[in-house]
Amino acid sequence: MNSIPDRILRQSSDPSLRVTVRIGKSGSTDAIVAELEDQLKTRELVKVKANRGIAGDSQERDAIFSSLASESKSRLVFQRGNVAVFWSGK
């Protein structure tokens, strides 16, 4: 597996990167995955924010974000609390 470039790691943790996908109370749906895939076609990094109420603890959030990464064929490069950043790998 290729390592993630330092440039991507720096950009992913930058607070100025805006949230462009939000996961609501219905959780990670096919529409969320499709939106993430669409955005990754035109953007290198996509920031996703999950509502606090959809996951009971950090393990559930980790599972949601890992699932999103595998379903969208992207890489999870940064996660803090209920925010995650996905990289297209290009």
PDB file with one MODEL, atoms N, CA, C and O in Angstrom:
MODEL        1
ATOM      1  N   MET A   1       0.846  -1.179   0.000  1.00  0.00           N
ATOM      2  CA  MET A   1       0.000   0.000   0.000  1.00  0.00           C
ATOM      3  C   MET A   1       0.891   1.240   0.000  1.00  0.00           C
ATOM      4  O   MET A   1       1.844   1.326   0.774  1.00  0.00           O
ATOM      5  N   ASN A   2       0.587   2.171  -0.844  1.00  0.00           N
ATOM      6  CA  ASN A   2       1.395   3.384  -0.947  1.00  0.00           C
ATOM      7  C   ASN A   2       1.200   4.260   0.273  1.00  0.00           C
ATOM      8  O   ASN A   2       0.123   4.300   0.868  1.00  0.00           O
ATOM      9  N   SER A   3       2.261   4.961   0.634  1.00  0.00           N
ATOM     10  CA  SER A   3       2.132   5.890   1.754  1.00  0.00           C
ATOM     11  C   SER A   3       1.454   7.171   1.267  1.00  0.00           C
ATOM     12  O   SER A   3       1.436   7.480   0.076  1.00  0.00           O
ATOM     13  N   ILE A   4       0.910   7.886   2.211  1.00  0.00           N
ATOM     14  CA  ILE A   4       0.211   9.130   1.899  1.00  0.00           C
ATOM     15  C   ILE A   4       1.233  10.261   1.875  1.00  0.00           C
ATOM     16  O   ILE A   4       1.996  10.408   2.829  1.00  0.00           O
ATOM     17  N   PRO A   5       1.270  11.064   0.812  1.00  0.00           N
ATOM     18  CA  PRO A   5       2.241  12.165   0.728  1.00  0.00           C
ATOM     19  C   PRO A   5       2.068  13.169   1.868  1.00  0.00           C
ATOM     20  O   PRO A   5       0.956  13.405   2.340  1.00  0.00           O
ATOM     21  N   ASP A   6       3.176  13.751   2.297  1.00  0.00           N
ATOM     22  CA  ASP A   6       3.147  14.744   3.376  1.00  0.00           C
ATOM     23  C   ASP A   6       2.241  15.921   3.035  1.00  0.00           C
ATOM     24  O   ASP A   6       1.555  16.455   3.907  1.00  0.00           O
ATOM     25  N   ARG A   7       2.239  16.319   1.787  1.00  0.00           N
ATOM     26  CA  ARG A   7       1.403  17.436   1.333  1.00  0.00           C
ATOM     27  C   ARG A   7      -0.077  17.147   1.617  1.00  0.00           C
ATOM     28  O   ARG A   7      -0.810  18.029   2.065  1.00  0.00           O
ATOM     29  N   ILE A   8      -0.504  15.931   1.360  1.00  0.00           N
ATOM     30  CA  ILE A   8      -1.896  15.536   1.599  1.00  0.00           C
ATOM     31  C   ILE A   8      -2.190  15.518   3.093  1.00  0.00           C
ATOM     32  O   ILE A   8      -3.255  15.964   3.519  1.00  0.00           O
ATOM     33  N   LEU A   9      -1.270  15.013   3.881  1.00  0.00           N
ATOM     34  CA  LEU A   9      -1.460  14.977   5.333  1.00  0.00           C
ATOM     35  C   LEU A   9      -1.585  16.383   5.910  1.00  0.00           C
ATOM     36  O   LEU A   9      -2.420  16.629   6.781  1.00  0.00           O
ATOM     37  N   ARG A  10      -0.757  17.301   5.425  1.00  0.00           N
ATOM     38  CA  ARG A  10      -0.839  18.692   5.896  1.00  0.00           C
ATOM     39  C   ARG A  10      -2.169  19.331   5.502  1.00  0.00           C
ATOM     40  O   ARG A  10      -2.819  19.980   6.322  1.00  0.00           O
ATOM     41  N   GLN A  11      -2.567  19.147   4.252  1.00  0.00           N
ATOM     42  CA  GLN A  11      -3.815  19.745   3.780  1.00  0.00           C
ATOM     43  C   GLN A  11      -5.028  19.159   4.501  1.00  0.00           C
ATOM     44  O   GLN A  11      -5.990  19.874   4.780  1.00  0.00           O
ATOM     45  N   SER A  12      -4.985  17.868   4.799  1.00  0.00           N
ATOM     46  CA  SER A  12      -6.143  17.221   5.423  1.00  0.00           C
ATOM     47  C   SER A  12      -6.385  17.703   6.843  1.00  0.00           C
ATOM     48  O   SER A  12      -7.525  17.704   7.307  1.00  0.00           O
ATOM     49  N   SER A  13      -5.337  18.112   7.539  1.00  0.00           N
ATOM     50  CA  SER A  13      -5.511  18.582   8.915  1.00  0.00           C
ATOM     51  C   SER A  13      -5.665  20.102   9.006  1.00  0.00           C
ATOM     52  O   SER A  13      -5.778  20.649  10.103  1.00  0.00           O
ATOM     53  N   ASP A  14      -5.670  20.777   7.870  1.00  0.00           N
ATOM     54  CA  ASP A  14      -5.819  22.233   7.842  1.00  0.00           C
ATOM     55  C   ASP A  14      -7.269  22.616   8.168  1.00  0.00           C
ATOM     56  O   ASP A  14      -8.192  22.159   7.493  1.00  0.00           O
ATOM     57  N   PRO A  15      -7.475  23.444   9.185  1.00  0.00           N
ATOM     58  CA  PRO A  15      -8.843  23.834   9.558  1.00  0.00           C
ATOM     59  C   PRO A  15      -9.591  24.605   8.473  1.00  0.00           C
ATOM     60  O   PRO A  15     -10.820  24.670   8.506  1.00  0.00           O
ATOM     61  N   SER A  16      -8.880  25.185   7.521  1.00  0.00           N
ATOM     62  CA  SER A  16      -9.559  25.957   6.476  1.00  0.00           C
ATOM     63  C   SER A  16     -10.223  25.060   5.422  1.00  0.00           C
ATOM     64  O   SER A  16     -11.014  25.544   4.613  1.00  0.00           O
ATOM     65  N   LEU A  17      -9.911  23.765   5.425  1.00  0.00           N
ATOM     66  CA  LEU A  17     -10.586  22.835   4.516  1.00  0.00           C
ATOM     67  C   LEU A  17     -12.046  22.735   4.957  1.00  0.00           C
ATOM     68  O   LEU A  17     -12.334  22.383   6.101  1.00  0.00           O
ATOM     69  N   ARG A  18     -12.948  23.044   4.055  1.00  0.00           N
ATOM     70  CA  ARG A  18     -14.372  23.108   4.409  1.00  0.00           C
ATOM     71  C   ARG A  18     -15.049  21.739   4.330  1.00  0.00           C
ATOM     72  O   ARG A  18     -14.690  20.892   3.512  1.00  0.00           O
ATOM     73  N   VAL A  19     -16.032  21.551   5.199  1.00  0.00           N
ATOM     74  CA  VAL A  19     -16.867  20.351   5.171  1.00  0.00           C
ATOM     75  C   VAL A  19     -17.769  20.440   3.945  1.00  0.00           C
ATOM     76  O   VAL A  19     -18.472  21.433   3.760  1.00  0.00           O
ATOM     77  N   THR A  20     -17.750  19.400   3.103  1.00  0.00           N
ATOM     78  CA  THR A  20     -18.584  19.417   1.905  1.00  0.00           C
ATOM     79  C   THR A  20     -19.610  18.291   1.899  1.00  0.00           C
ATOM     80  O   THR A  20     -20.517  18.291   1.066  1.00  0.00           O
ATOM     81  N   VAL A  21     -19.482  17.330   2.816  1.00  0.00           N
ATOM     82  CA  VAL A  21     -20.462  16.246   2.941  1.00  0.00           C
ATOM     83  C   VAL A  21     -20.829  16.126   4.414  1.00  0.00           C
ATOM     84  O   VAL A  21     -19.960  16.096   5.286  1.00  0.00           O
ATOM     85  N   ARG A  22     -22.130  16.059   4.674  1.00  0.00           N
ATOM     86  CA  ARG A  22     -22.603  15.893   6.058  1.00  0.00           C
ATOM     87  C   ARG A  22     -23.429  14.620   6.158  1.00  0.00           C
ATOM     88  O   ARG A  22     -24.279  14.340   5.313  1.00  0.00           O
ATOM     89  N   ILE A  23     -23.159  13.857   7.212  1.00  0.00           N
ATOM     90  CA  ILE A  23     -23.919  12.638   7.473  1.00  0.00           C
ATOM     91  C   ILE A  23     -24.966  12.978   8.525  1.00  0.00           C
ATOM     92  O   ILE A  23     -24.627  13.340   9.651  1.00  0.00           O
ATOM     93  N   GLY A  24     -26.232  12.862   8.157  1.00  0.00           N
ATOM     94  CA  GLY A  24     -27.327  13.227   9.048  1.00  0.00           C
ATOM     95  C   GLY A  24     -27.810  12.071   9.893  1.00  0.00           C
ATOM     96  O   GLY A  24     -27.118  11.065  10.054  1.00  0.00           O
ATOM     97  N   LYS A  25     -29.011  12.227  10.433  1.00  0.00           N
ATOM     98  CA  LYS A  25     -29.538  11.243  11.373  1.00  0.00           C
ATOM     99  C   LYS A  25     -29.824   9.893  10.732  1.00  0.00           C
ATOM    100  O   LYS A  25     -29.919   8.892  11.443  1.00  0.00           O
ATOM    101  N   SER A  26     -29.964   9.833   9.410  1.00  0.00           N
ATOM    102  CA  SER A  26     -30.195   8.547   8.749  1.00  0.00           C
ATOM    103  C   SER A  26     -28.903   7.765   8.552  1.00  0.00           C
ATOM    104  O   SER A  26     -28.935   6.626   8.085  1.00  0.00           O
ATOM    105  N   GLY A  27     -27.777   8.355   8.898  1.00  0.00           N
ATOM    106  CA  GLY A  27     -26.494   7.649   8.848  1.00  0.00           C
ATOM    107  C   GLY A  27     -25.887   7.609   7.458  1.00  0.00           C
ATOM    108  O   GLY A  27     -26.249   8.384   6.573  1.00  0.00           O
ATOM    109  N   SER A  28     -24.961   6.693   7.295  1.00  0.00           N
ATOM    110  CA  SER A  28     -24.243   6.544   6.032  1.00  0.00           C
ATOM    111  C   SER A  28     -25.121   5.784   5.042  1.00  0.00           C
ATOM    112  O   SER A  28     -25.257   4.564   5.133  1.00  0.00           O
ATOM    113  N   THR A  29     -25.710   6.505   4.102  1.00  0.00           N
ATOM    114  CA  THR A  29     -26.607   5.900   3.121  1.00  0.00           C
ATOM    115  C   THR A  29     -25.902   5.798   1.771  1.00  0.00           C
ATOM    116  O   THR A  29     -24.784   6.284   1.599  1.00  0.00           O
ATOM    117  N   ASP A  30     -26.575   5.158   0.822  1.00  0.00           N
ATOM    118  CA  ASP A  30     -26.030   5.068  -0.535  1.00  0.00           C
ATOM    119  C   ASP A  30     -25.857   6.454  -1.148  1.00  0.00           C
ATOM    120  O   ASP A  30     -24.933   6.679  -1.931  1.00  0.00           O
ATOM    121  N   ALA A  31     -26.739   7.376  -0.796  1.00  0.00           N
ATOM    122  CA  ALA A  31     -26.637   8.746  -1.315  1.00  0.00           C
ATOM    123  C   ALA A  31     -25.369   9.436  -0.802  1.00  0.00           C
ATOM    124  O   ALA A  31     -24.732  10.191  -1.537  1.00  0.00           O
ATOM    125  N   ILE A  32     -25.004   9.179   0.448  1.00  0.00           N
ATOM    126  CA  ILE A  32     -23.778   9.760   1.016  1.00  0.00           C
ATOM    127  C   ILE A  32     -22.562   9.206   0.282  1.00  0.00           C
ATOM    128  O   ILE A  32     -21.649   9.951  -0.074  1.00  0.00           O
ATOM    129  N   VAL A  33     -22.555   7.895   0.058  1.00  0.00           N
ATOM    130  CA  VAL A  33     -21.436   7.259  -0.651  1.00  0.00           C
ATOM    131  C   VAL A  33     -21.339   7.808  -2.072  1.00  0.00           C
ATOM    132  O   VAL A  33     -20.245   8.114  -2.548  1.00  0.00           O
ATOM    133  N   ALA A  34     -22.475   7.932  -2.748  1.00  0.00           N
ATOM    134  CA  ALA A  34     -22.482   8.457  -4.119  1.00  0.00           C
ATOM    135  C   ALA A  34     -21.970   9.892  -4.158  1.00  0.00           C
ATOM    136  O   ALA A  34     -21.204  10.252  -5.052  1.00  0.00           O
ATOM    137  N   GLU A  35     -22.385  10.713  -3.197  1.00  0.00           N
ATOM    138  CA  GLU A  35     -21.927  12.107  -3.144  1.00  0.00           C
ATOM    139  C   GLU A  35     -20.425  12.176  -2.895  1.00  0.00           C
ATOM    140  O   GLU A  35     -19.725  12.981  -3.511  1.00  0.00           O
ATOM    141  N   LEU A  36     -19.933  11.337  -1.998  1.00  0.00           N
ATOM    142  CA  LEU A  36     -18.494  11.303  -1.720  1.00  0.00           C
ATOM    143  C   LEU A  36     -17.719  10.890  -2.968  1.00  0.00           C
ATOM    144  O   LEU A  36     -16.697  11.496  -3.290  1.00  0.00           O
ATOM    145  N   GLU A  37     -18.196   9.867  -3.669  1.00  0.00           N
ATOM    146  CA  GLU A  37     -17.539   9.428  -4.902  1.00  0.00           C
ATOM    147  C   GLU A  37     -17.533  10.539  -5.949  1.00  0.00           C
ATOM    148  O   GLU A  37     -16.517  10.772  -6.603  1.00  0.00           O
ATOM    149  N   ASP A  38     -18.666  11.227  -6.110  1.00  0.00           N
ATOM    150  CA  ASP A  38     -18.757  12.323  -7.087  1.00  0.00           C
ATOM    151  C   ASP A  38     -17.775  13.439  -6.763  1.00  0.00           C
ATOM    152  O   ASP A  38     -17.092  13.949  -7.651  1.00  0.00           O
ATOM    153  N   GLN A  39     -17.706  13.816  -5.496  1.00  0.00           N
ATOM    154  CA  GLN A  39     -16.795  14.895  -5.114  1.00  0.00           C
ATOM    155  C   GLN A  39     -15.338  14.482  -5.269  1.00  0.00           C
ATOM    156  O   GLN A  39     -14.494  15.310  -5.612  1.00  0.00           O
ATOM    157  N   LEU A  40     -15.034  13.214  -5.020  1.00  0.00           N
ATOM    158  CA  LEU A  40     -13.650  12.751  -5.159  1.00  0.00           C
ATOM    159  C   LEU A  40     -13.195  12.722  -6.618  1.00  0.00           C
ATOM    160  O   LEU A  40     -11.996  12.679  -6.891  1.00  0.00           O
ATOM    161  N   LYS A  41     -14.140  12.747  -7.552  1.00  0.00           N
ATOM    162  CA  LYS A  41     -13.780  12.804  -8.969  1.00  0.00           C
ATOM    163  C   LYS A  41     -13.200  14.165  -9.334  1.00  0.00           C
ATOM    164  O   LYS A  41     -12.363  14.267 -10.231  1.00  0.00           O
ATOM    165  N   THR A  42     -13.648  15.215  -8.636  1.00  0.00           N
ATOM    166  CA  THR A  42     -13.203  16.565  -8.976  1.00  0.00           C
ATOM    167  C   THR A  42     -12.315  17.198  -7.913  1.00  0.00           C
ATOM    168  O   THR A  42     -11.620  18.175  -8.188  1.00  0.00           O
ATOM    169  N   ARG A  43     -12.333  16.654  -6.711  1.00  0.00           N
ATOM    170  CA  ARG A  43     -11.540  17.205  -5.607  1.00  0.00           C
ATOM    171  C   ARG A  43     -10.592  16.130  -5.097  1.00  0.00           C
ATOM    172  O   ARG A  43     -10.928  14.946  -5.075  1.00  0.00           O
ATOM    173  N   GLU A  44      -9.431  16.548  -4.698  1.00  0.00           N
ATOM    174  CA  GLU A  44      -8.458  15.594  -4.167  1.00  0.00           C
ATOM    175  C   GLU A  44      -8.820  15.169  -2.744  1.00  0.00           C
ATOM    176  O   GLU A  44      -8.666  14.004  -2.375  1.00  0.00           O
ATOM    177  N   LEU A  45      -9.302  16.129  -1.949  1.00  0.00           N
ATOM    178  CA  LEU A  45      -9.677  15.871  -0.560  1.00  0.00           C
ATOM    179  C   LEU A  45     -11.131  16.265  -0.336  1.00  0.00           C
ATOM    180  O   LEU A  45     -11.595  17.291  -0.834  1.00  0.00           O
ATOM    181  N   VAL A  46     -11.841  15.436   0.421  1.00  0.00           N
ATOM    182  CA  VAL A  46     -13.225  15.732   0.777  1.00  0.00           C
ATOM    183  C   VAL A  46     -13.367  15.576   2.282  1.00  0.00           C
ATOM    184  O   VAL A  46     -13.007  14.549   2.857  1.00  0.00           O
ATOM    185  N   LYS A  47     -13.901  16.620   2.906  1.00  0.00           N
ATOM    186  CA  LYS A  47     -14.091  16.615   4.357  1.00  0.00           C
ATOM    187  C   LYS A  47     -15.542  16.258   4.669  1.00  0.00           C
ATOM    188  O   LYS A  47     -16.474  16.854   4.130  1.00  0.00           O
ATOM    189  N   VAL A  48     -15.711  15.273   5.550  1.00  0.00           N
ATOM    190  CA  VAL A  48     -17.030  14.763   5.907  1.00  0.00           C
ATOM    191  C   VAL A  48     -17.256  14.978   7.397  1.00  0.00           C
ATOM    192  O   VAL A  48     -16.369  14.732   8.215  1.00  0.00           O
ATOM    193  N   LYS A  49     -18.448  15.435   7.735  1.00  0.00           N
ATOM    194  CA  LYS A  49     -18.796  15.623   9.145  1.00  0.00           C
ATOM    195  C   LYS A  49     -20.033  14.797   9.456  1.00  0.00           C
ATOM    196  O   LYS A  49     -21.021  14.844   8.724  1.00  0.00           O
ATOM    197  N   ALA A  50     -19.974  14.041  10.547  1.00  0.00           N
ATOM    198  CA  ALA A  50     -21.104  13.227  10.982  1.00  0.00           C
ATOM    199  C   ALA A  50     -21.781  13.898  12.165  1.00  0.00           C
ATOM    200  O   ALA A  50     -21.112  14.413  13.062  1.00  0.00           O
ATOM    201  N   ASN A  51     -23.111  13.892  12.166  1.00  0.00           N
ATOM    202  CA  ASN A  51     -23.840  14.404  13.325  1.00  0.00           C
ATOM    203  C   ASN A  51     -23.426  13.614  14.558  1.00  0.00           C
ATOM    204  O   ASN A  51     -23.204  12.406  14.485  1.00  0.00           O
ATOM    205  N   ARG A  52     -23.327  14.289  15.666  1.00  0.00           N
ATOM    206  CA  ARG A  52     -22.893  13.636  16.901  1.00  0.00           C
ATOM    207  C   ARG A  52     -23.816  12.499  17.319  1.00  0.00           C
ATOM    208  O   ARG A  52     -23.356  11.529  17.921  1.00  0.00           O
ATOM    209  N   GLY A  53     -25.081  12.594  17.019  1.00  0.00           N
ATOM    210  CA  GLY A  53     -26.043  11.605  17.477  1.00  0.00           C
ATOM    211  C   GLY A  53     -26.050  10.290  16.722  1.00  0.00           C
ATOM    212  O   GLY A  53     -26.687   9.340  17.177  1.00  0.00           O
ATOM    213  N   ILE A  54     -25.366  10.193  15.582  1.00  0.00           N
ATOM    214  CA  ILE A  54     -25.470   8.957  14.801  1.00  0.00           C
ATOM    215  C   ILE A  54     -24.579   7.843  15.312  1.00  0.00           C
ATOM    216  O   ILE A  54     -24.799   6.678  14.979  1.00  0.00           O
ATOM    217  N   ALA A  55     -23.583   8.171  16.109  1.00  0.00           N
ATOM    218  CA  ALA A  55     -22.679   7.145  16.633  1.00  0.00           C
ATOM    219  C   ALA A  55     -22.608   7.282  18.148  1.00  0.00           C
ATOM    220  O   ALA A  55     -22.422   8.375  18.683  1.00  0.00           O
ATOM    221  N   GLY A  56     -22.759   6.163  18.819  1.00  0.00           N
ATOM    222  CA  GLY A  56     -22.742   6.188  20.269  1.00  0.00           C
ATOM    223  C   GLY A  56     -21.372   6.446  20.854  1.00  0.00           C
ATOM    224  O   GLY A  56     -21.251   7.078  21.904  1.00  0.00           O
ATOM    225  N   ASP A  57     -20.338   5.964  20.185  1.00  0.00           N
ATOM    226  CA  ASP A  57     -18.982   6.153  20.706  1.00  0.00           C
ATOM    227  C   ASP A  57     -17.991   6.245  19.552  1.00  0.00           C
ATOM    228  O   ASP A  57     -18.367   6.184  18.381  1.00  0.00           O
ATOM    229  N   SER A  58     -16.729   6.391  19.905  1.00  0.00           N
ATOM    230  CA  SER A  58     -15.696   6.581  18.879  1.00  0.00           C
ATOM    231  C   SER A  58     -15.519   5.341  18.007  1.00  0.00           C
ATOM    232  O   SER A  58     -15.165   5.466  16.834  1.00  0.00           O
ATOM    233  N   GLN A  59     -15.755   4.161  18.546  1.00  0.00           N
ATOM    234  CA  GLN A  59     -15.614   2.944  17.742  1.00  0.00           C
ATOM    235  C   GLN A  59     -16.661   2.891  16.634  1.00  0.00           C
ATOM    236  O   GLN A  59     -16.372   2.459  15.518  1.00  0.00           O
ATOM    237  N   GLU A  60     -17.868   3.329  16.944  1.00  0.00           N
ATOM    238  CA  GLU A  60     -18.915   3.365  15.917  1.00  0.00           C
ATOM    239  C   GLU A  60     -18.583   4.389  14.836  1.00  0.00           C
ATOM    240  O   GLU A  60     -18.797   4.127  13.652  1.00  0.00           O
ATOM    241  N   ARG A  61     -18.063   5.553  15.230  1.00  0.00           N
ATOM    242  CA  ARG A  61     -17.642   6.564  14.241  1.00  0.00           C
ATOM    243  C   ARG A  61     -16.519   6.016  13.373  1.00  0.00           C
ATOM    244  O   ARG A  61     -16.529   6.192  12.155  1.00  0.00           O
ATOM    245  N   ASP A  62     -15.549   5.350  13.998  1.00  0.00           N
ATOM    246  CA  ASP A  62     -14.453   4.751  13.232  1.00  0.00           C
ATOM    247  C   ASP A  62     -14.997   3.773  12.200  1.00  0.00           C
ATOM    248  O   ASP A  62     -14.542   3.753  11.057  1.00  0.00           O
ATOM    249  N   ALA A  63     -15.971   2.964  12.603  1.00  0.00           N
ATOM    250  CA  ALA A  63     -16.561   1.980  11.693  1.00  0.00           C
ATOM    251  C   ALA A  63     -17.288   2.667  10.542  1.00  0.00           C
ATOM    252  O   ALA A  63     -17.197   2.223   9.397  1.00  0.00           O
ATOM    253  N   ILE A  64     -18.008   3.745  10.838  1.00  0.00           N
ATOM    254  CA  ILE A  64     -18.731   4.482   9.793  1.00  0.00           C
ATOM    255  C   ILE A  64     -17.749   5.067   8.783  1.00  0.00           C
ATOM    256  O   ILE A  64     -17.945   4.930   7.575  1.00  0.00           O
ATOM    257  N   PHE A  65     -16.696   5.717   9.271  1.00  0.00           N
ATOM    258  CA  PHE A  65     -15.727   6.339   8.368  1.00  0.00           C
ATOM    259  C   PHE A  65     -14.931   5.291   7.585  1.00  0.00           C
ATOM    260  O   PHE A  65     -14.637   5.500   6.408  1.00  0.00           O
ATOM    261  N   SER A  66     -14.583   4.179   8.214  1.00  0.00           N
ATOM    262  CA  SER A  66     -13.872   3.106   7.505  1.00  0.00           C
ATOM    263  C   SER A  66     -14.751   2.515   6.412  1.00  0.00           C
ATOM    264  O   SER A  66     -14.282   2.225   5.311  1.00  0.00           O
ATOM    265  N   SER A  67     -16.020   2.340   6.725  1.00  0.00           N
ATOM    266  CA  SER A  67     -16.966   1.818   5.748  1.00  0.00           C
ATOM    267  C   SER A  67     -17.109   2.772   4.560  1.00  0.00           C
ATOM    268  O   SER A  67     -17.141   2.337   3.409  1.00  0.00           O
ATOM    269  N   LEU A  68     -17.195   4.065   4.843  1.00  0.00           N
ATOM    270  CA  LEU A  68     -17.275   5.061   3.770  1.00  0.00           C
ATOM    271  C   LEU A  68     -16.048   4.999   2.868  1.00  0.00           C
ATOM    272  O   LEU A  68     -16.164   5.081   1.645  1.00  0.00           O
ATOM    273  N   ALA A  69     -14.880   4.857   3.472  1.00  0.00           N
ATOM    274  CA  ALA A  69     -13.642   4.796   2.689  1.00  0.00           C
ATOM    275  C   ALA A  69     -13.638   3.581   1.770  1.00  0.00           C
ATOM    276  O   ALA A  69     -13.279   3.693   0.598  1.00  0.00           O
ATOM    277  N   SER A  70     -14.032   2.426   2.288  1.00  0.00           N
ATOM    278  CA  SER A  70     -14.000   1.225   1.456  1.00  0.00           C
ATOM    279  C   SER A  70     -15.075   1.267   0.372  1.00  0.00           C
ATOM    280  O   SER A  70     -14.827   0.845  -0.757  1.00  0.00           O
ATOM    281  N   GLU A  71     -16.263   1.770   0.699  1.00  0.00           N
ATOM    282  CA  GLU A  71     -17.338   1.831  -0.291  1.00  0.00           C
ATOM    283  C   GLU A  71     -17.054   2.852  -1.390  1.00  0.00           C
ATOM    284  O   GLU A  71     -17.462   2.655  -2.535  1.00  0.00           O
ATOM    285  N   SER A  72     -16.367   3.926  -1.061  1.00  0.00           N
ATOM    286  CA  SER A  72     -16.080   4.968  -2.056  1.00  0.00           C
ATOM    287  C   SER A  72     -14.721   4.773  -2.725  1.00  0.00           C
ATOM    288  O   SER A  72     -14.324   5.564  -3.580  1.00  0.00           O
ATOM    289  N   LYS A  73     -14.018   3.724  -2.332  1.00  0.00           N
ATOM    290  CA  LYS A  73     -12.682   3.415  -2.880  1.00  0.00           C
ATOM    291  C   LYS A  73     -11.723   4.591  -2.694  1.00  0.00           C
ATOM    292  O   LYS A  73     -10.956   4.941  -3.590  1.00  0.00           O
ATOM    293  N   SER A  74     -11.788   5.183  -1.511  1.00  0.00           N
ATOM    294  CA  SER A  74     -10.903   6.290  -1.164  1.00  0.00           C
ATOM    295  C   SER A  74     -10.103   5.900   0.070  1.00  0.00           C
ATOM    296  O   SER A  74     -10.237   4.794   0.593  1.00  0.00           O
ATOM    297  N   ARG A  75      -9.276   6.822   0.521  1.00  0.00           N
ATOM    298  CA  ARG A  75      -8.472   6.559   1.722  1.00  0.00           C
ATOM    299  C   ARG A  75      -8.807   7.582   2.790  1.00  0.00           C
ATOM    300  O   ARG A  75      -8.891   8.781   2.524  1.00  0.00           O
ATOM    301  N   LEU A  76      -8.993   7.090   3.992  1.00  0.00           N
ATOM    302  CA  LEU A  76      -9.229   7.948   5.143  1.00  0.00           C
ATOM    303  C   LEU A  76      -7.868   8.458   5.597  1.00  0.00           C
ATOM    304  O   LEU A  76      -7.043   7.679   6.074  1.00  0.00           O
ATOM    305  N   VAL A  77      -7.622   9.769   5.452  1.00  0.00           N
ATOM    306  CA  VAL A  77      -6.296  10.307   5.765  1.00  0.00           C
ATOM    307  C   VAL A  77      -6.251  11.109   7.054  1.00  0.00           C
ATOM    308  O   VAL A  77      -5.172  11.377   7.582  1.00  0.00           O
ATOM    309  N   PHE A  78      -7.421  11.497   7.569  1.00  0.00           N
ATOM    310  CA  PHE A  78      -7.450  12.283   8.801  1.00  0.00           C
ATOM    311  C   PHE A  78      -8.798  12.093   9.464  1.00  0.00           C
ATOM    312  O   PHE A  78      -9.838  12.096   8.805  1.00  0.00           O
ATOM    313  N   GLN A  79      -8.766  11.928  10.776  1.00  0.00           N
ATOM    314  CA  GLN A  79     -10.013  11.827  11.526  1.00  0.00           C
ATOM    315  C   GLN A  79      -9.812  12.429  12.901  1.00  0.00           C
ATOM    316  O   GLN A  79      -8.845  12.124  13.599  1.00  0.00           O
ATOM    317  N   ARG A  80     -10.740  13.287  13.273  1.00  0.00           N
ATOM    318  CA  ARG A  80     -10.732  13.854  14.621  1.00  0.00           C
ATOM    319  C   ARG A  80     -12.185  14.014  15.036  1.00  0.00           C
ATOM    320  O   ARG A  80     -12.932  14.783  14.431  1.00  0.00           O
ATOM    321  N   GLY A  81     -12.578  13.293  16.058  1.00  0.00           N
ATOM    322  CA  GLY A  81     -13.956  13.366  16.529  1.00  0.00           C
ATOM    323  C   GLY A  81     -14.931  12.923  15.462  1.00  0.00           C
ATOM    324  O   GLY A  81     -14.823  11.817  14.933  1.00  0.00           O
ATOM    325  N   ASN A  82     -15.881  13.781  15.145  1.00  0.00           N
ATOM    326  CA  ASN A  82     -16.900  13.432  14.159  1.00  0.00           C
ATOM    327  C   ASN A  82     -16.602  14.005  12.768  1.00  0.00           C
ATOM    328  O   ASN A  82     -17.507  14.160  11.949  1.00  0.00           O
ATOM    329  N   VAL A  83     -15.333  14.315  12.510  1.00  0.00           N
ATOM    330  CA  VAL A  83     -14.907  14.850  11.215  1.00  0.00           C
ATOM    331  C   VAL A  83     -13.830  13.939  10.628  1.00  0.00           C
ATOM    332  O   VAL A  83     -12.913  13.505  11.324  1.00  0.00           O
ATOM    333  N   ALA A  84     -13.964  13.660   9.331  1.00  0.00           N
ATOM    334  CA  ALA A  84     -12.975  12.832   8.641  1.00  0.00           C
ATOM    335  C   ALA A  84     -12.676  13.440   7.276  1.00  0.00           C
ATOM    336  O   ALA A  84     -13.520  14.109   6.680  1.00  0.00           O
ATOM    337  N   VAL A  85     -11.458  13.194   6.790  1.00  0.00           N
ATOM    338  CA  VAL A  85     -11.057  13.677   5.469  1.00  0.00           C
ATOM    339  C   VAL A  85     -10.654  12.470   4.630  1.00  0.00           C
ATOM    340  O   VAL A  85      -9.866  11.627   5.059  1.00  0.00           O
ATOM    341  N   PHE A  86     -11.212  12.410   3.427  1.00  0.00           N
ATOM    342  CA  PHE A  86     -10.951  11.308   2.505  1.00  0.00           C
ATOM    343  C   PHE A  86     -10.136  11.818   1.322  1.00  0.00           C
ATOM    344  O   PHE A  86     -10.323  12.943   0.857  1.00  0.00           O
ATOM    345  N   TRP A  87      -9.232  10.972   0.848  1.00  0.00           N
ATOM    346  CA  TRP A  87      -8.339  11.310  -0.264  1.00  0.00           C
ATOM    347  C   TRP A  87      -8.647  10.393  -1.432  1.00  0.00           C
ATOM    348  O   TRP A  87      -8.848   9.191  -1.258  1.00  0.00           O
ATOM    349  N   SER A  88      -8.683  10.967  -2.613  1.00  0.00           N
ATOM    350  CA  SER A  88      -8.980  10.187  -3.817  1.00  0.00           C
ATOM    351  C   SER A  88      -7.837   9.248  -4.184  1.00  0.00           C
ATOM    352  O   SER A  88      -8.048   8.262  -4.889  1.00  0.00           O
ATOM    353  N   GLY A  89      -6.641   9.542  -3.716  1.00  0.00           N
ATOM    354  CA  GLY A  89      -5.492   8.690  -4.013  1.00  0.00           C
ATOM    355  C   GLY A  89      -4.829   9.014  -5.331  1.00  0.00           C
ATOM    356  O   GLY A  89      -3.948   8.281  -5.783  1.00  0.00           O
ATOM    357  N   LYS A  90      -5.245  10.114  -5.960  1.00  0.00           N
ATOM    358  CA  LYS A  90      -4.685  10.487  -7.268  1.00  0.00           C
ATOM    359  C   LYS A  90      -3.494  11.390  -7.096  1.00  0.00           C
ATOM    360  O   LYS A  90      -2.889  11.809  -8.084  1.00  0.00           O
TER     361      LYS A  90
ENDMDL
END
